[in-house]
Amino acid sequence: MPVNLKPLTIDSIFPIKGISLGIAKAHIKKPNRKDLLLVTIAEGSKVSGVFTQNAFCAAPVFLCKEHLKNTSGIRALVVNTGCANAGTGEDGILKAKETCEAVSKLLSIEPHQVLPFSTGVILESLPIDKIRNGLPDALKNLDSSHWIDAAEAIMTTDIAPKAASRKIKIKDKEVVISGVSKGSGMIHPNMATMLSFIATDASINQILLDKLLKEVTGESFNCITVDGDTSTNDSFILIATGKAEHDEINQEDKSYEILRDAIREVAIELAQAIVRDGEGATKFITIQVESGLDNAECRKVGFAIAHSPLIKTAFFASDPNLGRILAAIGYAGIESLDITKIQLFLGNVLVVEKGGRAISYTETQGQEVMKHPEISMRILLNRGNANATIWTCDFSYDYVKINADYRT
């Protein structure tokens, strides 16, 4: 079960003016499950996106990048589960285009005003007929309140739907932010393994929206990992409908900061939910790397620890085999690292100092910290003022079972 992931309630995820969501059971991979999502976006909205940097990016990722270059504005998103439409060559591009054309006809918009997204098994042809047949049902149930249904419709190996909301004030006007995400395995975003869609009714110009998205991505989805595998389909889309009736944000002022901070909170909640629902996860682990020369080296150390199967399996067993953490720090690739300056804390327990085991540390202390479902560690490099936080989970028997049986 997901690690301390709160169940969603319909009154906790707020509608966004200018956004409607429709869901269908298109039977793409399995019968009688929500597997197709249609999102309509009000005319005049601003849309920004970041995507996987996997060279084998999926056909819909390629098309999304092309469509975002158009100046006529994005008016719809369409998401299917059950098939990633990745590793599908020209056939995949054609079927992603056909998906956009099908949506455009239903909504009386242009195909380049549609962003397509797919998630599921790689190297399989997209069942375009099932998508075409499911879209009318998605159109029929379009509603501004269908955020939780949307979160369910984009799930693959996820156990729980993931959504988050905030309400803030900008220039005395109420502004709402809501978002959904999916992801459980093949999680190591690099941009932006996952899909996430966040919308707000705030009004902000395109240049600042693009900047805000990149800032938020770096502090949320780019700080998580489940298994170190970067997907072919990673996408993070941010939409601003401008329906909140405040003056447009066109400079990095207080209003921009308020909006950025709230969207960052939503993105971090969604990113952490992915880790909490990591395939087979039983522990949610926070890795804080402090006092590095720069953020990049702090992230190197954090991800070296977070990616180590030896460390992750030890955490699953609640075994304080903490020498594995030192080994990961040592191979993280940090130049001129003085190991005598490093301090390692597990929870609030000092484990390592002066290049070795802290005199005060006992195995019992380590076991006590590691038996809990939420565990934090701090690594102090003591060579600068930079910090980074990475979120990950353990590896359990179930991770192997889930991925061994994924296609069956």
N, C-alpha and C positions, 0 to 999 in steps of 0.2 A: 504494500500500500504506500501511497505518497507520504513523504516525511513531513508531518505537521502542515499539510496543505489544507487550508480551511475550505469547506464546501461553499460553493457559490449560491447566493440567493438572488432572486429576480430583482429585489429592491436595492441590491448593492451595486448593480451595474447600470449606469444612467444612460438614457437615450441621448443622442447627439443630433441637434438640429441640422438637417441637410443630409443625414445618413439613414438609409433603410437597408435591412438585411433579410434575405429570403433563403430558405433551406429546402433541399429536396433529397429524397432517397432515390438515387440514380442507379443503384445496384452495380457500381463500378467494379468492386472487388468482392463484396459480401452483400447478400440480400438484406433488406429491411434495416438499413442503418443510414443515418444522415451522412452523406458523403459529397454533397455539392452545395456550395455557398455562392450566392449572388449578392453583391453589395452595390447599391446605387448611391451616387455622389452628386450633390447639388451643383448646378452650373455655377461657374465662378470660383469653385473651391481650388485651393492649392494642394498639390500632391508631390511628395518627395519620397525617394526610395534608395536603399542600399542593398547590395546583393552579395552572394557568395563570390569568393575569389578563386574557387576551385576551377581549374582550367577546363574541366569536363562539365561546365555548367549546363543546366537543363534548358530545353527549348523555350519554356515560358520565361525563364530568366533573360535569355537573349532578347525575346520579344518585348518584355517589360522595359528593358533599357532603351530599346528603339522607340517605343511609344511615349516614354517620358520626355523624349526630345521634342515632341510636337507641341506647338503653342496653343492648340485649340482646347486643351484641358482634358484631364482624365475624368470620366463620368461613371465608370463602373469597374468593379473587381469581380473576378470569377475564380473560385478555388475548387479543385477536385482532390479527393483523397483516393487511395487505392492504386494509383499509378503516378510515378514521378515524371514521366515523359522526359527522361534523361538517358543519354546514351542511345538516342533514337534517330540521329542523323537528320536528313532532309525530311523524312516522314514526320518526325517530331515537330519540326518547324511548321510544316504545312498544317498539322492537326492543331497546333496552338493557334495558328491564324484562323482556322475554321471555327475554333471555340470563340474567338473574338468576334468573328462575323456573325455567329449565331446569336450572341448577346446583343450585338449592335442592331440586328434586325428586330429583336424583341423590344428594345428600348428606343428605337429610332435615333440612334447616334451613329458615329463613325467607328469602324473597327479599331482605328488607332487611339480611340478614346477609352479602350478597354484594356485592363491589365490582367493577364491570366497567370494563375499559380497552380502548381501541381505538387503533390507529395505522395510518396508510397514507394513501390518497388521500382528500382532502376533497371533499364534495359528491356522494358516492355512497352509495346505500342499503346498509345492512348486510345481508349475505346470511345471515339468521338460520337458515335451514334447514341450511346448511353447518356453522354453529356447533353447532346441536343435534345433528347427526349425528356431529360430531367429538368431542363431550364424553365419550361413553362410553369411547372409546379413551384419552383423557387420564386418565379415572378409573382405568382398568385399570393404567396404568403409574405411578401415584403412588408416589413414593419420596423419601426425605429427601436422597438424594445427587444429585438431578437438577438441580443448579444450573447447570451449563454447558449442558445441554440447554435449560433455561429461558432462558438468555441468548441462545441461538440462535433460540428460538421467537419472541422478541419483536423480532427484527431486521427492518428495512425496507431502506434503502439502506446500512446498515452493512456493512462488509467483514468485520469481526471481532466475535465475541461479547465481551461485557464483564462481568466478574465480579471480586469482590474479597472477601477474608476476613481476619479477625483473631481471635486468641485472647488473652484477658486474664484477670487475677485480680481478683475482687471479693469481699472478706471471706473470703479463702482458698478460694473456689470458682472453678472454671474457667468463664468466660463466653465464648461464641462469637458472632461477628458475621459474617454473610455477606450479600452483595447482588449484584444485577445491574442493568444499565442498558442502554438503547438510545438511539441518536441519532447522527446523522451530518450531516444538513442541517436547515434550518429550526431553527437552534439559537440562541436567545437567551432562556433561561428568565427569567421574571419572576414570582417568588413567594418558582414552582418551575420546550427543545423536546426533549422527551425523556420517557421513562418510566424510573423507577428504583424498585426495591423492595429494601429492606434489612430484614433480620430479625435478632433477637438472642434468646437464651434468658434474658437478664437479666430481673430483676423490678423494675419501676419503676411508680409510680402515673401515672395518666393526665395529670394537670396537668403533671408534670415531663417526661413523654414529649412532650407538645405543645410545651413550651418548648424541649426539646432539639432537636426536629426543626426548629424555626424558626431556632435558632442555627446548626445545621449547614448548613441550606439557604443561609443568607446567606454562608457561607464556602466553599461548594463549587459547587453547581449554579447559584447566582446570580452566579457569578464567571466563567462561560464564555460564549463566543459563537463561532459559526462564521460566520454570515452576517447577524446582526442581526434575523432574523425570529423572533418569538415564536409558537410553535405554538398551535393550538386545543386540544391534547390533553395538554399538559404535566402530569405527575403524579409526585409523590414520596411513597411510602408507607413508613412505619417501623412495624415490628411488634416487640413484646416479648412473648414467650410465657410468661415467668416460670418456666421449667423448670430454671433453673440452681441452684435450691435455696439461694440466699442470701436474707437478709432483704430485703424490698422497700425499694427506694430511695425515700424520701418527703421528702427535703430535699436542698438543694444542698450536699452534703458531699463528702468526698474520693471516695467511691464514685461519686457523680454525675459528678464531673470525669473520673474514669478512663473511665467509660462514654462520656461525651460526646466525649472526645478520640479514643477508638478508633473510634466511629461516624463522627466527622468525617474521620479518616484514610481509612476505607472510602469515604465519600462523595466526598472529593477525588480519590481514585484513580479512581473511576467517572466523575466529571465530567471529569477530564483525559483519560481513555480516549475519551470522546466527541469531544473536540477532536482527539486524536491520530488518530482515525478520521474526522475531518471530511471531507465530500465533496471528493474530489480533493486532499486536503491532502498537502503535501510538507515542511512546516515546522511545528513546534510552538513557539509564541511565548509567553513569559512577560513580562507588562508589570507592573512594580512602580512604583507611584506613591507617593512618600514625602513627608513633611513638609508635608502639606496642613492646612488649618484643621479639616476633619472628613472622615470616611470618605466622605460623599456626594460631596464635590467631587473626592476622589481617584478614586472610581469613575467620575465624569463624564469625567475626563481619560482614564482607562484605556479606557473603552468608546468614546470618540471616536476613539482610535487604533485599537482593535481592529475597529471597524466600517468603517473607511475602505477602500473598494476600491482606492484609489490606493496606500495603504500595503501592503495585503495582496498586490497584484500585484507591487509592487516587491520584497517579500520572496521571492515565488516566483522572481523573476528573479535573486535575490541582488544586487540593484542598490541600493547605499546612497544612494538618493535621499531623504535624511533630512530635507530641508526639508518633506516631506509630514507628518512627525510634528509638526514645529513648528506647521504650519497647523492640524492637528487639535487640538493643545493650545489654540491660540488661539481656535478656535470652540467649545470644549467648554462655554462658558457660565459661566466662573469670574469672579465679580465682583472688580474691583480687582486683577487679576492683574499683578504686576510681572515682566515678562519678563526683566528684567536679573538677577533672582535665580535663574532656572531653570537647572538643569543636566540634561543628557541624556547618559546612558551607554549605549552599545551593547556588550553584554557588559561587559568591564572598560575599554572605551575611552571616554574623555571626548570627546564630540562637540560639545556646546554649552555655553557659559557666557557670562555677562555680556551676554545678548541676541543672541549670534551664534556663529559657528563657533569652536570652541576652537583656539587657536594651534597646539597640539600635534597636532591631528587630521589624518590623511591619508586619502585615498580608499582606499588599499591596506589600511589597518586595518579600515575598514568592510567591504570586500569579504571579507576574511579571516573576520570574524565571521559574515557573512550566508551564507556557503557551507555552513554546518553545518545539520543537520536540526533542531537545538534551539537557539533563540536567545532571549536575555533582553535586556530593556532596562529601565533605571531612569530615572525622571523625578523629580527633586527639585524641588519647588515652593518649598521654603525659606520657608514662611509659617506653620508650625504643627507639630503632633506626630502627625497622623493618617496612616495608610497604607492602601493597598488593593492587592491583586494580582488581575489579570485574565489568563485564559488564552485564547488564540485560535490560529488557524492562517492559513496563506496562502490565496490564491485562485489556482488553477491552471486550465489549459484544461479539465481533467476536471470541475471544478465546473459549468461551463456545459453540458458534454455530459450529465452525470448528470441535471441538472435540466431540460434540454431534452427528454430522452427518458423522464422519470420515469413517465409514464402509458402508455408503449408497451411 
